[in-house]
Amino acid sequence: MPADTGYKEARAISEDAREKEWKLPSFGKGLYLGNFQPELIHPQPEMPAEVVEKGERFLATLGAFLQAEVDPQVIERDNRIPDEVLAGFKKLGALGMKVPEEYGGLGLSQVYYNRAMMLTGTWHSSLSTLLSAHQSIGLAQPLLLFGSEEQKREWLPKVATTHVSAFALTEPGVGSDPARVSTTATPTEDGAGYLINGRKLWTTNGTIADVLVVLAKVPRSEGRKGGITAFIVPSTTDGVVVESRIEFMGLRGIENSLTRYTDAYVPAENVIGREGLGLKLALATLNTGRLALPAISAGVSKWATKIAREFASQRVQWGKPVGEHDEVAQRIAFIAATAFGLEAMLDVASRLADEKRNDVRIEAALAKLYGSEMGWRVVDQLMQVCGGRGYETAASLQARGLRGAPVEQVMRDMRVNRIFEGSTEIMHLIIAREAMDQHLHVAGDLMEADLSTEAKVKALGKAGAFYATWYPKLAVGRGQAPRSFAEFGELAGQMRFVERASRKLARSTFYAMARWQAGTEAHGAFLGRIVDIGAELFAISAAVVYAQTQMREHPERADETRELAEAFCNQAQHRTERLFHELWTNVDGDNHRLALDVLSGRHTWLEEGVIDPSAGDGPMVPAPETDRGIPVAGHATKAGGK
């Protein structure tokens, strides 16, 4: 997008975020501003005994149910979750893990909800995807954040026990930019409700949902501001038609839909919050909702550690187990250390969410970004450790008498995490805007002052005042003192590294703003590295803090905990240093020019000598009209609804 559009949008989001509920400190944001505040995450509070007891009891029940009643290979074979499994989840109360007890749910903490996601996600990713789509971003979360008491009383008991929910945001022509939603919700003449028209793509749980949260745009009219609005839409509503069940490379069991809404009537009392609140609702719902994905990534990484250990100790080549050969050993060390780091990041972010003392938007986004990327690397390394037996399907392995470790299935399933709920590229942009909020405001003031010399001088003075006080602080810090952060014991050096790197990160951001000014947002690769450095620093901090908690709660394994934390932090430091180097030493400009040449057709000769096996002759991107529910020539709509 044009630089000025990006800045204005970022400023609008930032202003919205300054409402009362977001006026909280943020550890993650501080990292990007050179303000390292470990006191915001350390020491981790002890969870109340009743919270632990309730959470552990549910995990035990859930684990027993999965092992006794759910066959993951049946899900993989039949491409669906059996009805009896969903019925079992309802009976267990798994649909209402995050719903407060007063509304008929289990009222689990964020920590234990995420541990449940780890458990189900390692048994089969489709199970955790179903549960996550239902309550991380489904109806319960928006209602808990923005719903009226009447809506909560009516719907929360249902979604906690009997009703599967879904979140309908994405459209065929609209991906990660919710502001471009084109599905409409036109008020009826009597003002009693709305008629929704449009199509929603990739609605997880869409084919089995009993109720959906639908984002649609209310037209602006006299006396009505309109805007993107969230609606509670029962799936039995006339005009709601599932056109097709979407199938993917992985997650074979999920029920994902393309759904058309044609004059679907929704009463006014089904508006969540108010008209025009939909965009904020979507962003807020995704904040803690995103934590389900790093939970799944952490769980899979812990499983990968187990499989790598067992396989690499049993498989012998050249006279010794393959795990003892250095290249394989390096991969196993990465897998184990990363599993510790991801669990640490998840635990720290989850406890922050439970405490509600901090703004966890950046921490949740970083956990999603980092968990998705590192989890994928872990599974890729596991595949290499297991070799051909990793590439072979679990069913094939089992058929010839071997244990069917589903490495290839997990690799297919994990790949989507880098796309789900904000792709890596979108997460880079979202986090960069949040992290650079103050800089964006300064740049925005200067841009808006272009038309007036007086305003320009005033804006320059304001910018100068900010940087005159902020920049000098980046030159000093506790991390320069050899004995600083002694409260972290043998891991204190890791925290000193984080503080120094945080200040260096802030300086690097400042240099970029000074160099490119309003054009900074166009340097996506640079901003991506800035965000990734912050993610590594958050991960190191979380690993140290989590290690302190683990050593406090489990002193019998203190040495093992410290060793894992040290290994992860050392690996993360090396990645951080490489990212710092690549901020200014790279081929980004050359690559961007080459990409533009490819897009223009300059190198189509390179495509000669192959045959394209793509199915059919339809477009790769649908026409914009499809998002507004307008039939497109050649597209056959399936009759009937649910």
Secondary structure, 3 states (H helix, E strand, C coil): CCHHHHHHHHHHHHHHHCCHHHCCCCHHHHHHCCCCCHHHCCCCCCCCHHHHHHHHHHHHHHHHHHHHHCCHHHHHHHCCCCHHHHHHHHHHCHHHCCCCHHHCCCCCCHHHHHHHHHHHHHHCHHHHHHHHHHHCCCCHHHHHHHCCHHHHHHHHHHHHHCCCEEEECCECCECCCHHHCCCEEEECCCCCEEEEEEEEEEEECCCCCCEEEEEEEECCECCECCEEEEEEEECCCCCEEEEEEECCCCCCCCCEEEEEEEEEEEEHHHECCCCCCHHHHHHHHHHHHCCHHHHHHHHHHHHHHHHHHHHHHHCEECCEEHHHCHHHHHHHHHHHHHHHHHHHHHHHHHHHHHHCCCCCHHHHHHHHHHHHHHHHHHHHHHHHHHCHHHHCCHHHHHHCCCCCCCHHHHHHHHHHHHCCCCCHHHHHHHHHHHHCHHHHHHHHHHHHCCCCHHHHHHHHHHHHHHHHHHHHHHHCCHHHCCCCCHHHHHHHHHHHHHHHHHHHHHHHHHHHHHHHHHHHHHCHHHHHHHHHHHHHHHHHHHHHHHHHHHHHHCHHHHHHHHHHHHHHHHHHHHHHHHHHHHHHCCCHHHHHHHHHHHHHCCCHHHHCCCCCCCCCCCCCCCCHHHHHCCCCCCCCCCCCCC
